[in-house]
Amino acid sequence: MRFKQLLQAKLSEKGIIPKELLDFVPRGFQDLNHRIILKLHPKIEPYAVQIAEYIPQILQNVEAVWNRKGEIEGQYREPAGLVHLWGDQSTEVIITENNVRYKFDFTKIMFAKGNATERNRVPKKVQKGEIIIDMFTGIGYFSLGMAKTRRPKKIYSIEWNPTAFHYLQENIRLNKVSDIIEPIFGDCREIVPKLASEGIFADRIIMGLLPAPTDAIPAALSAVKPEGTLIIYEGIDKKESTRLFDEFSSITSKYGYFCELKERRIVKNYKPHEYHVVVEIFVIPQNCTSFKITIN
């Protein structure tokens, strides 16, 4: 039986909620190191604590149950409205994924388990000796995997959320990659041009942020290597749309760059008829008459 059916059966057996409300029981949950996060329908929220008490009876090794009443919001993209219902009240966890350890406070930091495939895919494309700039690094979603599994020459990981930056530093130590990752606190729109002014240019630039960070494109271009650089650019798009690439290309052309779409992939469904999309784009200076692309 699936989670919803198991929970419905348990609640019906115990008479916890009226039968006419059983259909509002959630279909699934998020599991963060045995902390179960539900998203309860408002109609059954009055029964939230009673529902939570029965979760350990249908799921093994549950240590706590929380309800998410809010969404991801604010300039730091923080989870809102998390309410403790049952069990351990501690909020700091360590998640191991693709042989990478991520430590964070799930009430302050967003961790989308649905992005696991992308966090695994991006590092596999990195080549030995690359210099990488990871804009909007967060707690190291991409930087840690790239450093730990592919060993590039250097990763400059930039984050402006103080809480996320704290956990980025913790995770660099936890994964023993301080020789590769240089964490930098601040706004990447200011930091990246500064890196370029110091002679630091990247083979690969990651722009992993939703919604798509169009205002950071000029900063990214300031630090690209002239022989052709791959930029990974994320955003929300329609299933078959080219809007993200067209948007990026339109901006880069104003700065003297050609764009070539290398790959477009859908990470997951975001909203009805909208998708979390990643595009990999080569940017090439218009005045560059010859170049050799070596990035996978």
C-alpha positions as CSV (number, residue, x, y, z in Angstrom):
1,M,0.0,0.0,0.0
2,R,1.1,3.5,-0.6
3,F,1.7,6.1,2.1
4,K,-1.7,7.8,1.6
5,Q,-3.6,4.6,1.8
6,L,-1.7,3.3,4.8
7,L,-2.3,6.6,6.7
8,Q,-5.9,6.7,5.7
9,A,-6.4,3.2,7.0
10,K,-4.7,3.9,10.3
11,L,-6.6,7.2,10.8
12,S,-9.9,5.6,9.9
13,E,-9.3,2.6,12.2
14,K,-8.6,4.9,15.1
15,G,-11.3,7.4,14.2
16,I,-8.9,10.3,14.3
17,I,-10.5,12.5,11.7
18,P,-14.0,12.5,10.1
19,K,-14.4,10.1,7.2
20,E,-15.3,12.9,4.8
21,L,-11.8,14.4,5.4
22,L,-9.8,11.3,4.7
23,D,-9.3,12.2,1.1
24,F,-7.3,15.2,2.2
25,V,-4.6,13.1,3.7
26,P,-1.3,13.9,1.9
27,R,0.0,11.5,-0.8
28,G,3.6,11.8,0.2
29,F,6.2,13.5,2.4
30,Q,9.8,14.7,2.4
31,D,12.3,12.7,4.5
32,L,15.3,14.5,5.7
33,N,17.4,12.1,7.8
34,H,14.3,10.6,9.4
35,R,12.6,13.9,9.9
36,I,9.3,13.6,8.0
37,I,7.9,16.8,6.5
38,L,4.3,16.8,5.6
39,K,2.2,19.4,3.7
40,L,-1.2,19.1,5.2
41,H,-4.3,20.4,3.6
42,P,-5.9,23.2,5.6
43,K,-9.0,21.1,6.2
44,I,-7.1,18.6,8.2
45,E,-4.6,20.9,9.9
46,P,-6.8,20.9,13.1
47,Y,-5.9,17.2,13.4
48,A,-2.1,17.7,12.6
49,V,-0.7,16.5,15.9
50,Q,-2.9,13.4,16.0
51,I,-2.0,12.6,12.4
52,A,1.7,13.0,13.2
53,E,1.6,10.6,16.1
54,Y,0.6,7.8,13.8
55,I,3.3,8.4,11.2
56,P,5.9,6.2,13.0
57,Q,3.4,3.4,13.0
58,I,3.5,3.2,9.2
59,L,7.1,4.4,8.5
60,Q,10.2,3.0,10.0
61,N,12.9,4.9,11.9
62,V,10.9,8.2,12.1
63,E,12.5,10.6,14.6
64,A,10.3,13.6,14.1
65,V,7.3,14.9,12.1
66,W,6.8,18.5,10.8
67,N,4.2,20.3,8.8
68,R,5.1,22.8,6.0
69,K,2.5,25.5,6.0
70,G,4.5,28.0,3.9
71,E,6.6,28.1,0.7
72,I,10.1,29.0,-0.2
73,E,10.3,32.8,0.0
74,G,12.5,35.9,0.5
75,Q,15.7,37.0,-1.1
76,Y,17.5,34.1,0.5
77,R,15.0,31.5,-0.7
78,E,14.3,30.2,2.8
79,P,11.6,27.6,3.7
80,A,8.7,29.2,5.6
81,G,6.0,28.0,8.0
82,L,7.6,24.8,9.3
83,V,5.7,23.6,12.4
84,H,7.0,20.8,14.7
85,L,4.3,18.2,15.4
86,W,6.0,15.2,17.0
87,G,9.3,13.8,18.1
88,D,12.8,15.3,18.1
89,Q,12.8,19.0,17.8
90,S,16.4,19.4,16.5
91,T,16.6,20.9,13.0
92,E,20.2,20.3,11.9
93,V,20.7,17.3,9.7
94,I,23.3,15.7,7.6
95,I,22.2,14.2,4.3
96,T,24.4,11.9,2.3
97,E,23.8,11.9,-1.4
98,N,26.0,10.7,-4.3
99,N,28.8,10.2,-1.7
100,V,28.6,13.9,-0.7
101,R,27.6,15.0,2.8
102,Y,25.4,18.0,3.2
103,K,24.9,19.5,6.6
104,F,22.2,22.2,7.1
105,D,19.2,23.4,9.2
106,F,16.1,22.4,7.3
107,T,14.1,25.2,8.8
108,K,16.5,27.8,7.4
109,I,17.9,26.1,4.3
110,M,16.1,24.7,1.2
111,F,17.2,21.2,0.2
112,A,15.2,19.9,-2.8
113,K,15.6,16.1,-2.9
114,G,14.0,16.2,-6.3
115,N,17.2,17.9,-7.6
116,A,19.4,14.9,-6.7
117,T,19.8,13.7,-10.3
118,E,21.0,17.2,-11.4
119,R,23.4,17.4,-8.4
120,N,24.9,14.1,-9.6
121,R,24.9,15.0,-13.3
122,V,26.7,18.3,-13.2
123,P,29.9,17.1,-11.5
124,K,30.3,14.2,-14.0
125,K,30.8,16.8,-16.8
126,V,33.8,18.5,-15.1
127,Q,37.3,17.9,-16.5
128,K,40.5,17.7,-14.6
129,G,42.3,21.0,-14.2
130,E,39.2,23.2,-14.8
131,I,38.7,26.5,-13.0
132,I,35.0,26.8,-11.9
133,I,33.0,29.7,-10.6
134,D,29.9,28.6,-8.8
135,M,27.5,31.6,-8.4
136,F,24.7,31.3,-5.9
137,T,26.5,28.3,-4.3
138,G,24.1,27.8,-1.3
139,I,25.5,25.1,1.0
140,G,27.5,23.7,-1.8
141,Y,24.9,21.8,-3.8
142,F,27.1,21.6,-6.9
143,S,30.5,22.7,-5.6
144,L,30.9,19.8,-3.2
145,G,30.1,17.1,-5.8
146,M,32.5,18.7,-8.4
147,A,35.3,19.0,-5.9
148,K,34.9,15.5,-4.3
149,T,34.4,13.4,-7.4
150,R,36.2,15.2,-10.3
151,R,39.0,17.2,-8.6
152,P,39.1,20.3,-10.7
153,K,42.0,22.8,-10.2
154,K,39.9,25.4,-8.3
155,I,36.3,26.2,-7.5
156,Y,35.3,29.7,-6.4
157,S,32.0,29.2,-4.5
158,I,30.1,32.4,-3.8
159,E,27.2,32.8,-1.5
160,W,25.6,35.9,0.2
161,N,23.1,34.2,2.6
162,P,25.0,34.2,6.0
163,T,23.3,31.0,7.1
164,A,24.0,29.2,3.8
165,F,27.6,30.4,3.8
166,H,28.1,29.1,7.3
167,Y,27.0,25.6,6.2
168,L,29.0,25.9,3.0
169,Q,32.1,26.3,5.2
170,E,31.0,23.4,7.4
171,N,30.4,21.2,4.4
172,I,33.8,21.9,2.8
173,R,35.4,20.7,6.0
174,L,33.0,17.8,6.3
175,N,33.8,16.6,2.8
176,K,37.6,17.4,3.0
177,V,37.7,19.5,-0.1
178,S,39.2,22.8,1.3
179,D,42.2,22.4,-1.0
180,I,39.9,22.8,-4.0
181,I,36.9,25.0,-2.9
182,E,37.5,28.6,-2.0
183,P,34.3,29.9,-0.3
184,I,33.6,33.6,-0.8
185,F,31.0,35.5,1.1
186,G,29.1,38.2,-0.8
187,D,27.0,39.1,-3.8
188,C,28.3,37.3,-6.8
189,R,27.3,40.2,-9.1
190,E,30.1,42.1,-7.3
191,I,32.5,39.3,-6.5
192,V,32.8,37.7,-10.0
193,P,33.9,40.9,-11.8
194,K,36.4,41.4,-8.9
195,L,37.8,37.9,-9.5
196,A,38.2,38.8,-13.2
197,S,40.0,42.0,-12.3
198,E,42.5,39.8,-10.4
199,G,43.1,37.6,-13.4
200,I,40.8,34.7,-12.5
201,F,38.8,33.4,-15.4
202,A,36.6,30.2,-15.5
203,D,36.2,27.2,-17.8
204,R,32.8,26.6,-16.4
205,I,30.3,28.9,-14.6
206,I,27.3,27.7,-12.6
207,M,24.3,29.9,-12.2
208,G,22.0,27.8,-10.2
209,L,19.2,29.9,-8.9
210,L,15.4,30.1,-9.3
211,P,14.0,32.2,-10.8
212,A,16.7,32.6,-13.5
213,P,19.3,35.3,-12.4
214,T,19.2,37.5,-15.5
215,D,20.8,40.4,-13.7
216,A,23.9,38.3,-12.9
217,I,24.6,37.4,-16.6
218,P,26.9,40.4,-17.2
219,A,28.9,39.5,-14.1
220,A,29.3,35.9,-15.3
221,L,30.5,37.1,-18.7
222,S,33.1,39.2,-17.1
223,A,34.9,36.1,-15.9
224,V,34.6,33.7,-18.9
225,K,37.7,32.4,-20.7
226,P,37.9,33.8,-24.2
227,E,38.2,30.4,-26.0
228,G,34.7,29.4,-25.1
229,T,33.2,28.8,-21.7
230,L,30.2,26.7,-20.6
231,I,27.6,28.4,-18.4
232,I,24.9,26.4,-16.7
233,Y,21.8,28.5,-16.3
234,E,18.6,27.6,-14.5
235,G,15.1,28.9,-14.4
236,I,11.4,28.2,-14.9
237,D,10.2,27.4,-18.4
238,K,7.5,25.7,-20.4
239,K,8.1,22.1,-21.4
240,E,9.2,22.8,-25.0
241,S,10.0,26.5,-24.7
242,T,13.4,28.1,-25.7
243,R,12.7,31.2,-23.6
244,L,15.5,30.6,-21.1
245,F,18.1,30.3,-23.9
246,D,16.6,33.2,-25.9
247,E,16.7,35.4,-22.8
248,F,20.3,34.5,-22.1
249,S,21.4,34.9,-25.7
250,S,19.7,38.3,-26.0
251,I,21.6,39.7,-23.0
252,T,25.0,38.2,-24.0
253,S,24.8,39.6,-27.5
254,K,24.8,43.1,-26.0
255,Y,28.1,42.3,-24.5
256,G,29.7,40.9,-27.6
257,Y,29.2,37.2,-27.2
258,F,27.7,34.5,-29.4
259,C,25.8,31.7,-27.7
260,E,25.5,28.1,-28.6
261,L,23.0,25.8,-26.8
262,K,24.7,22.6,-25.8
263,E,22.0,21.0,-23.8
264,R,18.6,21.6,-22.4
265,R,17.1,19.4,-19.7
266,I,14.1,19.3,-17.4
267,V,14.9,18.7,-13.8
268,K,11.4,18.3,-12.5
269,N,7.8,19.7,-12.7
270,Y,7.6,23.0,-10.9
271,K,4.0,24.1,-11.3
272,P,1.2,23.0,-13.7
273,H,2.6,23.5,-17.2
274,E,5.9,24.9,-15.9
275,Y,9.2,23.1,-15.3
276,H,12.5,23.6,-13.5
277,V,14.8,23.7,-16.6
278,V,18.6,23.8,-17.0
279,V,20.4,25.0,-20.1
280,E,24.1,24.5,-20.8
281,I,25.4,27.3,-23.0
282,F,28.7,27.9,-24.7
283,V,29.5,31.6,-24.8
284,I,32.1,32.7,-27.4
285,P,33.4,36.2,-27.9
286,Q,32.3,37.6,-31.2
287,N,35.8,38.8,-32.0
288,C,37.3,35.3,-31.4
289,T,38.1,34.0,-34.9
290,S,39.2,30.5,-33.7
291,F,38.8,28.5,-30.5
292,K,38.9,25.0,-29.4
293,I,36.1,23.7,-27.1
294,T,37.4,21.1,-24.6
295,I,34.5,21.1,-22.1
296,N,32.2,18.2,-21.9
